[in-house]
Amino acid sequence: GCTIGLIVWWISASVIDSVYYHPVQGTPRGALKEAYKQDALDMAYEEGEQLTAELGRLKQELSFVVAPTYSQWTGPADQHLYLKGRDLKRAVMDAASYRDINVEVKNLVWEPATGIDQIRGVLYGLDMINEIQARLFASHDQTRADNEDAMGLSEIDSIKLESVRNNRSRSRSRGRRGGIDLADYVTQQTVSVQFQSDEPTAAAFLESCRAANRTLVLDRLQVLEPSRPGEPITVQATLSGISFVEKAE
């Protein structure tokens, strides 16, 4: 919903800009001033500045800016993807082992990628997975620091990158048909996660999903109660990362 609102704002701003700064061919430059009082034009310009500032704030709150280590590389893209995936799995396993948390490498899942656009999309997802695992372990550490007898995070059942979507080349090949191509404005990837923990750890993780320029948007959340007292709850969540496409001036 926020994305659609931002797109509407962009379109409206473009229309206003074309009218305000670029009069129709053949129309005298003074025509706008004759049609609109100067104070009305000044008010519209001031409102436009406020909307621009608010747009920047919303983008910062909602966006997930991919880290350079995942978005930039030298050499073959497929090799870079392989190395980042290998290092990420190793980091998760090491962090879990250090804290005595159950996780299996087979449950860290993303699809093989071919082609530069798909590889870039998977790398985007790997950056999200890296953030998810880091925030999970940080939430565990925070809970244990507050209460050394707390359970914290007991098991990561799965972290899975969903099928790479919003591929710009595929989207363009389908054609616009007079409408708006969302891929011209945003790119987005989705990761599903399931873990078992106590309630304070789950709450800390959910709170950590919001971070300036690194927000993990909560698409879906289900919390399953334990069958017996003292056992961990099971959290199932779907998280999205949204990046706004920067337009050339």
C-alpha positions as CSV (number, residue, x, y, z in Angstrom):
1,G,0.0,0.0,0.0
2,C,2.8,2.4,0.8
3,T,4.5,1.5,-2.4
4,I,1.4,2.3,-4.5
5,G,1.0,5.6,-2.6
6,L,4.6,6.6,-3.4
7,I,4.1,5.8,-7.1
8,V,0.9,7.9,-7.2
9,W,2.9,10.7,-5.6
10,W,5.7,10.4,-8.2
11,I,3.2,10.5,-11.1
12,S,1.4,13.5,-9.6
13,A,4.8,15.3,-9.0
14,S,5.7,14.7,-12.7
15,V,2.4,16.2,-13.9
16,I,2.7,19.2,-11.6
17,D,6.4,19.7,-12.6
18,S,5.5,19.7,-16.3
19,V,2.7,22.3,-15.8
20,Y,4.6,24.5,-13.3
21,Y,8.0,24.6,-15.0
22,H,7.2,23.8,-18.6
23,P,4.2,25.7,-20.1
24,V,2.6,24.1,-23.1
25,Q,4.2,25.0,-26.4
26,G,2.8,28.2,-27.8
27,T,1.6,29.4,-24.4
28,P,3.1,32.7,-23.2
29,R,5.3,32.3,-20.2
30,G,3.2,34.8,-18.3
31,A,0.0,32.8,-18.8
32,L,0.5,30.8,-15.6
33,K,1.0,33.9,-13.6
34,E,-2.2,35.3,-15.1
35,A,-4.1,32.1,-14.4
36,Y,-2.7,31.5,-10.9
37,K,-2.0,34.1,-8.2
38,Q,1.6,34.2,-7.1
39,D,0.8,33.3,-3.6
40,A,-1.1,30.2,-4.8
41,L,2.0,29.2,-6.8
42,D,4.2,29.8,-3.8
43,M,1.9,27.7,-1.6
44,A,2.0,24.9,-4.2
45,Y,5.8,25.0,-4.4
46,E,6.1,25.0,-0.6
47,E,3.7,22.0,-0.4
48,G,5.8,20.2,-3.0
49,E,8.9,20.8,-0.9
50,Q,7.2,19.3,2.1
51,L,6.0,16.3,0.1
52,T,9.5,15.7,-1.2
53,A,10.9,15.8,2.4
54,E,8.1,13.4,3.6
55,L,8.8,11.1,0.6
56,G,12.5,10.9,1.6
57,R,11.5,10.1,5.2
58,L,9.1,7.3,4.1
59,K,11.7,5.8,1.7
60,Q,14.3,5.7,4.5
61,E,11.8,4.1,6.9
62,L,10.5,1.5,4.4
63,S,13.5,0.7,2.2
64,F,16.1,-2.1,2.4
65,V,19.3,-0.8,0.7
66,V,21.4,-3.8,-0.3
67,A,24.9,-3.7,1.2
68,P,27.8,-3.1,-1.2
69,T,29.3,-6.5,-0.4
70,Y,26.2,-8.1,-2.0
71,S,25.5,-5.5,-4.7
72,Q,29.0,-4.9,-6.1
73,W,31.7,-7.3,-7.2
74,T,34.5,-7.8,-9.6
75,G,34.9,-11.0,-11.7
76,P,32.2,-13.5,-12.6
77,A,28.9,-12.9,-11.0
78,D,28.2,-16.6,-10.5
79,Q,31.4,-17.0,-8.6
80,H,30.6,-14.0,-6.4
81,L,27.2,-15.6,-5.6
82,Y,28.8,-18.9,-4.7
83,L,31.3,-17.3,-2.4
84,K,28.7,-15.1,-0.6
85,G,26.4,-18.1,-0.2
86,R,29.1,-20.3,1.2
87,D,30.3,-17.6,3.6
88,L,26.8,-16.9,4.8
89,K,26.0,-20.6,5.6
90,R,29.3,-20.9,7.4
91,A,28.6,-17.7,9.4
92,V,25.1,-19.0,10.5
93,M,26.4,-22.4,11.5
94,D,29.3,-20.9,13.5
95,A,27.1,-18.4,15.3
96,A,24.6,-21.1,16.1
97,S,27.2,-23.6,17.3
98,Y,28.8,-20.9,19.6
99,R,25.4,-20.3,21.2
100,D,24.3,-24.0,21.2
101,I,21.4,-23.3,18.9
102,N,20.0,-26.0,16.6
103,V,20.2,-25.3,12.9
104,E,20.9,-27.4,9.9
105,V,22.7,-26.1,6.8
106,K,20.1,-27.8,4.5
107,N,17.5,-25.5,6.0
108,L,19.2,-22.3,4.7
109,V,17.6,-22.3,1.2
110,W,17.8,-20.3,-2.0
111,E,17.5,-21.3,-5.6
112,P,20.3,-21.6,-8.1
113,A,20.6,-18.5,-10.3
114,T,21.6,-18.0,-13.9
115,G,21.9,-14.7,-15.7
116,I,23.0,-11.4,-14.2
117,D,19.5,-10.1,-13.2
118,Q,18.6,-13.4,-11.4
119,I,22.0,-13.5,-9.7
120,R,21.6,-9.9,-8.5
121,G,18.1,-10.8,-7.1
122,V,19.5,-13.8,-5.2
123,L,22.3,-11.7,-3.8
124,Y,19.7,-9.2,-2.6
125,G,18.0,-12.1,-0.9
126,L,21.2,-13.3,0.7
127,D,21.8,-9.9,2.2
128,M,18.3,-10.1,3.7
129,I,19.0,-13.6,5.1
130,N,22.3,-12.3,6.6
131,E,20.3,-9.5,8.3
132,I,17.7,-12.0,9.6
133,Q,20.2,-14.4,11.1
134,A,22.2,-11.6,12.6
135,R,19.1,-10.0,14.2
136,L,17.9,-13.4,15.5
137,F,21.2,-14.1,17.2
138,A,21.3,-10.5,18.6
139,S,17.8,-10.9,20.0
140,H,18.9,-14.2,21.7
141,D,22.0,-12.4,23.2
142,Q,19.9,-9.5,24.4
143,T,17.4,-11.9,26.1
144,R,20.1,-13.9,27.8
145,A,21.9,-10.7,28.9
146,D,18.7,-9.5,30.6
147,N,18.1,-12.9,32.1
148,E,20.9,-15.5,32.1
149,D,18.3,-18.3,32.8
150,A,16.2,-17.4,29.8
151,M,15.8,-19.9,27.0
152,G,16.4,-17.4,24.2
153,L,16.6,-18.8,20.7
154,S,16.5,-22.6,20.7
155,E,16.3,-23.6,17.1
156,I,16.2,-22.1,13.6
157,D,13.9,-24.4,11.6
158,S,14.3,-22.7,8.2
159,I,15.3,-19.5,6.4
160,K,14.3,-19.6,2.8
161,L,14.5,-17.1,0.0
162,E,11.3,-17.2,-2.0
163,S,11.4,-17.3,-5.8
164,V,13.2,-14.2,-7.1
165,R,10.7,-11.8,-8.4
166,N,10.3,-8.3,-9.9
167,N,12.9,-9.1,-12.5
168,R,13.2,-5.9,-14.5
169,S,14.0,-7.6,-17.8
170,R,11.1,-10.0,-17.5
171,S,8.7,-7.3,-16.5
172,R,9.7,-5.1,-19.5
173,S,9.3,-8.0,-21.9
174,R,5.7,-8.4,-20.9
175,G,5.0,-4.8,-21.9
176,R,3.3,-2.0,-20.1
177,R,0.0,-1.9,-22.0
178,G,-0.5,1.7,-21.0
179,G,-0.1,1.0,-17.3
180,I,2.6,1.4,-14.7
181,D,5.4,-1.1,-14.4
182,L,6.1,-1.5,-10.7
183,A,9.6,-2.7,-11.5
184,D,10.4,0.8,-12.7
185,Y,10.0,2.1,-9.2
186,V,10.8,-0.7,-6.7
187,T,12.6,-4.0,-6.5
188,Q,11.5,-6.5,-3.8
189,Q,12.5,-9.9,-2.5
190,T,10.9,-12.1,0.1
191,V,12.3,-14.4,2.7
192,S,10.3,-16.9,4.9
193,V,11.7,-17.8,8.3
194,Q,10.7,-20.2,11.1
195,F,12.3,-20.4,14.5
196,Q,11.7,-21.5,18.0
197,S,12.4,-19.3,21.0
198,D,10.9,-17.8,24.2
199,E,8.6,-14.9,23.9
200,P,11.1,-12.1,24.8
201,T,13.4,-13.2,22.0
202,A,10.6,-13.3,19.5
203,A,9.5,-9.9,20.5
204,A,13.0,-8.5,20.3
205,F,13.5,-9.9,16.8
206,L,10.2,-8.4,15.5
207,E,11.2,-5.0,16.9
208,S,14.6,-5.3,15.2
209,C,13.0,-5.7,11.8
210,R,12.6,-1.9,11.5
211,A,15.9,-0.1,10.8
212,A,16.6,3.0,8.7
213,N,17.4,1.9,5.1
214,R,17.5,-1.7,6.2
215,T,13.9,-2.5,7.1
216,L,12.5,-6.0,6.9
217,V,8.8,-5.5,6.2
218,L,6.6,-8.0,8.0
219,D,4.2,-9.5,5.4
220,R,2.9,-12.4,7.5
221,L,3.3,-13.6,11.1
222,Q,2.0,-16.7,12.9
223,V,3.0,-17.6,16.4
224,L,2.2,-21.2,17.6
225,E,1.9,-21.8,21.3
226,P,3.9,-24.7,22.8
227,S,2.2,-28.0,23.6
228,R,3.6,-28.0,27.1
229,P,4.6,-25.2,29.5
230,G,8.3,-24.3,29.4
231,E,8.7,-25.3,25.8
232,P,9.5,-22.6,23.1
233,I,7.0,-20.9,20.9
234,T,7.2,-21.4,17.1
235,V,7.4,-18.3,15.0
236,Q,6.6,-18.4,11.3
237,A,7.1,-15.1,9.4
238,T,7.4,-13.8,5.9
239,L,9.7,-10.7,5.5
240,S,10.1,-8.5,2.5
241,G,12.9,-6.1,1.5
242,I,11.9,-3.2,-0.7
243,S,14.4,-1.0,-2.6
244,F,13.4,2.1,-4.5
245,V,14.8,2.5,-7.9
246,E,16.8,5.8,-8.3
247,K,15.8,7.6,-11.4
248,A,18.3,9.5,-13.5
249,E,17.8,13.2,-13.5
